[in-house]
Amino acid sequence: MNITVKSPANIAFIKYWGQKNTECTLPYHDSFSMNLSGCFVEIDCQFSTNLKKHELLIQGYKEDYPNVALPEQYQRLADYYHKIKKYFNQSTDVGFTMTSRISFPMKAGIASSAAFFSAVAMAFATYYGKSTHTKELSRIARLSGSGSATRSIPDGFVWWYAGNDHESSFAESIAPPDYWDIRDIVIITSRDHKQISSDKGHEQASTSPFFKKRVSYIKQKTIPQVKKAFSDKDFTRFGQLIEHEALYMHHIMMTQKTPLYYWNEKTISLLRHIAALRDNGIEAYATIDAGHNIHCICEAKNEEVIVSSLDQLAGIEDYIVNKPTFGTRSINLY
Ligand code: PMV
């Protein structure tokens, strides 16, 4: 059976950091994101019980990536396959070749694992003839260990309910892509891979002395405030809240037992650049995932002026303008 799946990366407005259960990848609190139209993965999967191997090929952004996956990438996929096989009570092994095309730099804070594992979740569920309904697929994607993959499955603006167990932890669309015409301009300052993967980082989140405070702050303050700004489409309030939330998560990262510094010098200068845009009356806000590249969030009307402001800055390699978009889709099956 051959299956092709397309799945977007997503940018978290309320971030998930830390896992209360690693086996099922359960977070401590809800998180909230938007799917990205310009940052996506397409995978061609060929499954056959006659195939004796599991193979992963990666065609990277601007051909800067080798065609064969790195050993740790292959291992993560193999581990996920074994977990899913057990989850679906399958006794026979199936061989597969997966070819993944990625439209953006990997391992650089743009949710490449979310895009990849949500696509793989859809491919496995389809191959095994299991439910590909959004809610169940979002649970299956989470089992990959990339929790944020759960949020790439539904459409548009997506809420991940933390839950208490496998059943109750799932993602759901809270608004379609056309609900709000906002942009995420992903500013690429370097394609360097991050040194520490987010799954390693999650393991130490609770060692920050500020971790517990963050969890209760998110539940009591951030969630109701972000929900209100989102439903009012109050972009100023929304932007302020999500920028603060990103900085709060990085504060936890930097105060973990082994501090995690995902930023580089350009991250800081871009944070300053975005603040300067605001001082000049252009509403732009920053958010940053586990990596050095910045996501600049703005309304559609300000996209052009922000992009041209980037052209004047030194050290920007590229940028990808993203609109809100659909979730994981099977685009071919034969
Ligand atoms: O899903 P993971 O294990 O790649 O972790 C994602 C963590 C952040 O991107 C930093 C935050 C988030 O909610 O996406």
Residues whose N, C-alpha, C, O or C-beta is under 5 A from the ligand:
A	BS01	PMV	A12 I14 K15 Y16 S31 S113 G145 S146 G147 S148 A149 S198 D199 D289 A290
